[in-house]
Amino acid sequence: MRRTAAAALLVLTLGGCATFPEQGPREWHEQLEGAGELGGPPQVPEPSPAPQTPQPPGEEGQTGPQQAPSGCQDPDPQVVATCLDPVGAIAVLPDAASALVGERRTGRVLRIEQGSEPELVATVPVDTTGGGGLTGLVLSPSYIEDQLVYAYITTPEDNRVVRLAAGEPAKPVLTGIPRGPANNGGALAVDDDGSLLVATGNAGQPVPAPDSLAGKLLRIDLQGRPAKGNPDPLSPTMSSGLQSPGGICIDPRRGAAWVTDRRVGEDALHLIVPGQLPAPAWRWPDRPGVAGCTAQDGAVAVAQVRPQSLFVIRTDPKNQFVGAPETLLQETYGRLSAATTAPDGLLWLGTVNRAGGYPVSSDDRVVRILPLAPGGGMD
């Protein structure tokens, strides 16, 4: 099946890329003088096709499981949870078999596991105007001991980072991030020293003030204070210039951190550099709606909303892109949003088909991409 082949290719792409040839960019990888940390964005040899309006399930061009879902029952073995509201964020738990899922519009945080009904963990009041809601979710770096979770949410007053503990109301960690008529979404990650990385939208302001928390990549400790090692020790700001970030991803082996951004005129992927926001490492002039991302062994995978696919690019040890990009899972699960990597290396994705797509009866879903077992079956 096309879906099975795509899953196999995805695992090969993300799991089999630990080493890369020691060579410079390919001929089509154009270098632009003085254009940023990576020497300028690579150019794909042929222009990407314009985003296509997705076809309703069952029409020509729609691919996916051959057996259609029935109600909330989905026969696809890679589907972990069904009948969710559009998925804003996913945080896989240490057991790698279950995860916490944040629904953007409802503010619900659910614990999901294949074969079990979702369990409500918390409900955070959110305001969804201007792309806001619950858009970021990450486990505490000491989750096994403290069972704490951090979320990025929009309220009627601001955007903020809150801490969630079972049975308790959400506690503010960092407040006062401006909200506005647009670009209220944000993203969270934990870096290698346990600090929180917070990507904030510009709240509809073309150029937020330097001291504003809008349109920034912030780095804070778990109490919301500027993290040690920031460019300015008194400021949480690590770099400026984001517009509408979709996700932050950190490659644990390479130490590289990336942030996706939906910008005026293009979508972009930035390599995170302290003190500056370099020129995009990769550009999408066709604006596919980049969302969550994940990075593993030099492979960076970016969920895309409008092409309904996963875009994968690979880097060498110097974070230079090598080889041609790959587009996986195209129109297999619909509009992809959240993306994260589990402790066992598998990739978890969330969908937002009930927010502008063509949902099937089991949408919205969380999918876990499984490897092929020996002999071609699924694990």
PECORQUI-V71716 format. One record per run of one state. SS is the DSSP state (A for helix, B for strand, O for the rest). FROM is the first residue (numbers start at 0). TO is the last residue. If there is no record, write none. Layout:
# PECORQUI-V71716
ss:SS from:FROM to:TO
ss:SS from:FROM to:TO
This chain:
# PECORQUI-V71716
ss:O from:0 to:0
ss:A from:1 to:14
ss:O from:15 to:40
ss:B from:41 to:41
ss:O from:42 to:68
ss:B from:69 to:69
ss:O from:70 to:71
ss:B from:72 to:72
ss:O from:73 to:77
ss:B from:78 to:80
ss:O from:81 to:85
ss:B from:86 to:91
ss:O from:92 to:96
ss:B from:97 to:102
ss:O from:103 to:106
ss:B from:107 to:112
ss:O from:113 to:117
ss:B from:118 to:122
ss:O from:123 to:127
ss:A from:128 to:130
ss:O from:131 to:132
ss:B from:133 to:138
ss:O from:139 to:141
ss:A from:142 to:145
ss:O from:146 to:147
ss:B from:148 to:153
ss:O from:154 to:157
ss:B from:158 to:163
ss:O from:164 to:169
ss:B from:170 to:176
ss:O from:177 to:184
ss:B from:185 to:189
ss:O from:190 to:194
ss:B from:195 to:199
ss:O from:200 to:214
ss:B from:215 to:219
ss:O from:220 to:224
ss:B from:225 to:225
ss:O from:226 to:235
ss:B from:236 to:239
ss:O from:240 to:243
ss:B from:244 to:249
ss:O from:250 to:255
ss:B from:256 to:262
ss:O from:263 to:264
ss:B from:265 to:272
ss:O from:273 to:274
ss:B from:275 to:276
ss:O from:277 to:280
ss:B from:281 to:283
ss:O from:284 to:288
ss:B from:289 to:295
ss:O from:296 to:297
ss:B from:298 to:303
ss:O from:304 to:307
ss:B from:308 to:314
ss:O from:315 to:319
ss:B from:320 to:327
ss:O from:328 to:334
ss:B from:335 to:340
ss:O from:341 to:345
ss:B from:346 to:350
ss:O from:351 to:364
ss:B from:365 to:368
ss:O from:369 to:370
ss:B from:371 to:371
ss:O from:372 to:376
ss:B from:377 to:377
ss:O from:378 to:378
